[in-house]
């Protein structure tokens, strides 16, 4: 399924109702006065969040298109060079950045919205 740009985005949160199972959302969220490009995905009821930057060249995964999930929906893909990342931990398992990881982002739910806790550098 393709990712879609986020509707109804406030600088510091994202509406949980818009996080549909198996759909990647690309948006920007703010924490500590800094804005971060993020990818959000709900899988098996759990929300995963990653910095939207491929560790190969630090371009957004959706730089050349919104199709960020593998055909079976089990992996995230970089649209630029086809790198494949596990959804569970963001590890690159195939492509030019094999062995590297997407940067995970800790999130929590608050008042029916998703908020960033911290970017885990």
C-alpha positions in Angstrom: 0.0 0.0 0.0 1.3 3.5 -0.7 2.1 6.0 2.0 0.1 9.1 2.1 0.7 12.6 3.3 -0.7 13.3 6.7 -4.0 15.1 7.1 -4.7 17.3 10.1 -1.2 17.6 11.4 -0.4 19.8 14.3 3.3 20.5 14.9 3.5 18.2 17.9 1.1 15.4 17.3 -0.7 13.2 14.8 -4.4 12.0 15.0 -4.5 8.3 15.9 -7.7 7.8 13.9 -5.6 8.5 10.7 -3.2 5.6 11.5 -4.8 2.8 9.5 -3.4 -0.7 9.9 -0.8 -1.4 7.2 -0.6 2.1 5.7 2.6 4.2 6.0 2.1 7.9 6.8 4.8 10.4 6.0 4.6 13.6 8.1 6.6 16.0 10.3 6.3 16.2 14.0 7.9 18.4 16.6 9.6 17.6 19.9 11.7 20.0 22.0 11.2 22.8 19.5 12.7 20.8 16.6 10.7 19.4 13.6 11.4 15.9 12.4 10.3 14.1 9.2 8.8 10.9 10.3 7.2 7.7 9.0 4.3 6.3 11.0 2.9 2.8 10.6 0.4 0.8 12.6 1.1 -3.0 12.4 -0.8 -5.6 14.5 -2.2 -2.7 16.5 1.3 -1.3 17.5 2.5 2.0 16.1 6.1 2.1 14.7 7.8 5.4 14.1 11.0 6.1 12.2 12.9 9.2 11.1 12.2 9.5 7.4 15.8 9.3 6.3 17.5 6.3 4.6 20.9 5.6 6.2 22.4 5.2 2.8 22.3 8.9 1.7 19.9 10.3 4.3 17.3 11.1 1.7 13.6 10.6 2.7 12.4 7.1 2.0 9.6 8.6 -0.1 12.0 10.9 -2.0 10.9 9.4 -5.4 7.5 8.1 -4.6 5.0 7.1 -2.0 5.2 3.3 -2.4 7.1 2.5 0.8 5.8 -1.0 1.6 6.9 -4.3 0.0 4.3 -6.1 -2.0 3.5 -8.3 1.0 3.5 -5.4 3.4 6.2 -6.9 5.6 9.1 -4.4 4.8 9.6 -0.7 4.4 11.4 0.3 1.2 13.5 3.3 0.2 12.1 4.7 -3.1 15.5 6.0 -4.2 17.7 2.9 -4.1 15.3 0.1 -3.1 16.8 -0.6 0.3 14.5 -2.9 2.4 14.0 -2.4 6.1 12.3 -4.6 8.7 9.2 -2.9 10.2 10.0 -4.3 13.7 13.3 -2.5 14.2 14.2 -0.6 11.0 17.2 -2.8 10.1 18.2 -2.7 6.5 18.3 -6.3 5.3 18.8 -5.7 1.6 20.3 -2.8 -0.4 23.2 -0.3 -0.3 22.8 0.2 3.5 22.5 -3.4 4.6 23.3 -3.8 8.3 22.4 -0.1 9.1 19.1 0.9 10.7 16.4 3.5 10.3 16.4 5.8 13.3 13.6 4.7 15.6 11.4 7.3 17.3 9.7 6.7 20.7 6.0 7.7 20.6 3.1 7.7 23.0 -0.7 8.1 22.7 -2.3 11.2 24.4 -5.8 12.4 23.9 -6.4 10.4 20.7 -3.2 11.7 19.2 0.3 10.3 18.7 3.2 12.3 20.2 6.9 11.9 19.9 8.8 11.1 23.1 12.3 11.4 21.6 14.4 10.7 18.6 16.6 7.7 19.5 20.0 8.7 18.0 
